[in-house]
Structures are given as C-alpha cells and as structure tokens.
Amino acid sequence: MPGRSLIVALLVVAGCIFAAAVAHAQQDPLTRFLNSIFQPKPPPQVEQAPRRSSRPADPRPRQTAPRAAPEQRGVAERTPRVEVDTYVVVMGDSLAELLTEGLAETLAEAADVAIYSRARGDTGLVRSDFYDWSKAVQELVANPARVSIGVMMIGANDRQGFRTPAGEVEHGTPEWRTLYTMRVDEIIRTFGEKRIPLVWVGLPPMKGERLSADMLALNAIFRERVTAAGGQYVDIWEAFLDADGRFSAFGPDVSGQNARLRTSDGVHFTKAGARKAAHFAALVLRRLIDAHGSAQQTVLPLHDGMPGLDSRDPVERMIDASIPSLPEPNGLISVSSKPVAGPILPLTAPDAAPGGVLVAAPAGAAQMDQLAERVFILGDVPQPKQGRVDDFSWPRQP
C-alpha cells in the first residue's frame, strides 16, 4: 500500500501545481483577453415575481401627494380679443394717406380703435369733376356705425381755379375763397347732421414762400369754419418750422431727435414727419375718445349762424348740458379754508411797502446792487419779518 500512497501524493502535488499555473495564467493580460472572447457568457438571470403577502388589504385610502400639472411648453398665451368700438376714418389727399400711417403707429396701443383710410391722392375740393368729396363724404357717413370720428386733411392740390358754368374763377380771388368755403361747409355740415365728430388737420408749411402763403390762407378757412361749427382744428404749422420761423425739411421728431421730416419735393412727409403730424392729431383724438366712450355725441349739429357760437370746447359743452342745474340749499354756510402756504416773498428783495405803504416807484438798479453787495459780500443778513419763511421767533404767529 505504500506505492498507492505515493501515487496519491504525487497527484495532489500535480493538482496544486496545475492550479497555480491556471491562476498565474488568469493574471496574464493576453489570457484574460482570450478568455473574454472565447469564454461563453452566462445565461441571463430571470427575476422572480415578488411573493404576494397573505395579509388582508388596508381598507383605508392611501394619502398620495397631488400631481403637479404638466408644464405645457410651446403653447403661446392667447391674447383676449378686443372688440373695436371706435372707427377713425381719415379722408383727404396724399398728405392724408401719410397721416393715416402715422396715426396707425401712434394709436397702435389702443386695441379698441381702428384706423381706416379713405384718402385719395391727387384730389382736392376744387375739382369736383375729378373726385367729388362732398358726395364721397355723404356716402361714407351713410353708415354711422362704421364712422365714429372723421379726420380730414386736404388742400395741397387746390391751387387752381374753379370751373363754373359762367366761366373759370381764378385762384386766390374773393369769389374763389367764397366757393372754396362753401365746399368746406358742405363736408362739415354732413358730419354735423350725423352728429359725428370731425377733426380737421391743417396743412404744414411747404418749400417756397408763395406755396406756403397759399397753404396758410387755406388753413385760415379751415380753422374758421371748423371751429365755428363745433369741430376740432389741429394746427401743425409751427411744428414744421425752424427756429427762424421758416420752412425746414429737418427738425425734432416725436422722440426729440433731429430727423428728416419732409421729402425732397418740400410737400410730403417722411415717415418721421407723418408720425409727428399724427402726434398732434392723436392728442385731440384721445381726448374725444376718453371723454366719451363712443365719441359720437361730442360735436353738436351744424348751426346756421356760425359766427358768434359758444367758443367753449365741444366736450365741455356736452358735459355742462348733461349736468342739471340744481338750486342751492337754504342755510348754506360758506367755510373759508386756510391756505396751505402764504405768498412767496424773496429774502433779498428791497422792501417795496415799508410800513404797509406802497412806494412811489420800484427800486432802481443801484439800490438792488447795494442790497446784493450788503448781503452776499458783507454778510449783512436782512432782518426777518413776522410771518416770513426766515422768521424763527417763538411762539410762532399764524
């Protein structure tokens, strides 16, 4: 049996040597790489289903935290639709077309105000055979629901004579002014009969003294007839003059920056000029819209006797007419309120009324110089007067 024991010992030693060799081979990088390629992967492990509890379910509802609403991305906020309740219709020539663009930008923040253009370039009040503005205005106001306020700017093409059955009436003559005034009155009367406010925008100065003089004469007619009928006249003349009172293509825009306001022809507006002209018209339009919601009762109908009408603002006349005159109650006691502050008295001015008696003449320059020298150079402070701001006496007098 000693031989069998020797064999078993040799096998044990060989097994240990083989195990050490295998362990050493597994530490070799090449061997590990070959084993990772040719060694088969173990089968995937299958998760076992969790065991069900044999305990009975809890009848009480579980308290779960409320779910937050999912965030909606890419969905634009819808702006509420605003119904238009004021329709501003602009009429006139090519200058009125530019004025419409300026008003659209100026009143862009007013969502309930719509600006419509009914202007026609190369038109005027003289050539009714080319385009009859009197007839066009009558057709326009036939639907008052679509015209809340009318804006008129016209006259740049009216430096021509009237064609009458008796012959042509030369421009600038007294007869021509009479006929032109009648055309203006027809438009004003049409708006007055429908009780629709009319805002008439005057013409700006233009390049050339003769042309500017003719535009100024037309503005005089517009101002007289519109204001006498209770309408609103917008004067933009001085806004397009330079410091010397002459025509200038440049000037401050609505933001105060120097910009080109007129085109090279000396008649039409640039975009900045139209925006500036619309600024003055929008001031009147906003007042009409804000004073009364619909702004359709702010202008009274046209009167036959235009001269001598009430010179108050149409809005003021409307407000005064809507307030009843109530009699004053009996036994009304008038309470005199104490003013917040008294009159402002300069500290260094000479006493013009010593002892409450007025002096015969104001102090001269020499006396003022002496007083200034005594106060600012010598440091001689004048004595305070009772009740004046520099009077610090106590107790204080009311």
Buried (B, 14 or more C-beta within 10 A) or exposed (E): EEEEEEEEEEEEEEEEEEEEEEEEEEEEEEEEEEEEEEEEEEEEEEEEEEEEEEEEEEEEEEEEEEEEEEEEEEEEEEEEEEEEEBBBBBBBBBBBBBBBBBBBBBBEEBEEBBBBBBBBEEBBBBBBEEBBBBEBBBEBBEEBEEBBBBBBBBBBBBBEBBEEEEEEBEBEEEEBBEBBBEBBBBBBBBBBEBBBBBBBBBBBBBBEEEBBEBBBBBBEBBBBBBBBBBBBBBBBBEBBBEEEEEBBBBBEBBEEEEBBBBBEEBBBBBBBBBBBBBBBBBEBBBBBBEBBEEBBBBBBEBBEEBEEBEEEBBBEBBBEEEEEEEEEEEEEEEEEEEEEEEEEEEEEEBEEEEEEEEEEEEBEEEEBEEBEEBBEEEEEEBEEEEEEEEEEEEEEEE
